[in-house]
Each structure stands twice: as structure tokens, then as C-alpha cells.
């Protein structure tokens, strides 16, 4: 992973300072907890299980999905919301492709848009 692909952010909101991969690695390899200049913790710029999604997600999902021609879904049980219900946000004409090691797409005996697979 190149340093341009790796983004870490301070967890204090609305503080949004980005930190380089090199700085975060240096702290970790020195057995220190990566911290921002404001003393807030630094974490990868991803959403962990249990965290709320960014407001931008909620603002864009419906407008972005209305023009989708192909929906690729990979590596999921389709049990965690809101992602489990996203397959219903695309138009009926949209092709949905599930790529998964295990069967997914059924809940309480009903198909979740993948033909019961």
C-alpha cells in the first residue's frame, strides 16, 4: 500500500487532520499510540463495526444508486445494516452480482435480491 493510499485521521470531530502512513508506522513501531497534535487518537480513515457512517453516505446513497447499472457485492453475509438493504436501493433493471465464499442473500426464507443464493 503506497503512502498516498493510506489515510489516518484524528478521532476528534470536527477535527479532520490527516496523518501520513510513515508517521503512524513510526509511532506504532516505537510502541507508542499514534496521536494527533491536538492529543486525539489517530485511526485509519475507515468505519469500524459499531461506528456510525459518515453523513456523506446518507446524503449520497439514494442519488448515487438511481443510475447504477451493475451492483457488485463481495464478501458479506448481508446481515449487517445498512449495507444489507442497499441491494434494494438500485433500480429493478440493475444487475446484481454476489461474489461470496458462503451462501448469503436469504433472511427468514426470503431472497434478498440474489435469487435465494
PyMOL commands that set and color helices and strands:
alter all, ss='L'
color gray80, all
select helices_A, chain A and resi 3-5+21-29+55-65+83-88
alter helices_A, ss='H'
color red, helices_A
select strands_A, chain A and resi 8-10+18-19+42-44+70-74+95-99+106-107+110-111
alter strands_A, ss='S'
color yellow, strands_A
deselect
rebuild
show_as cartoon
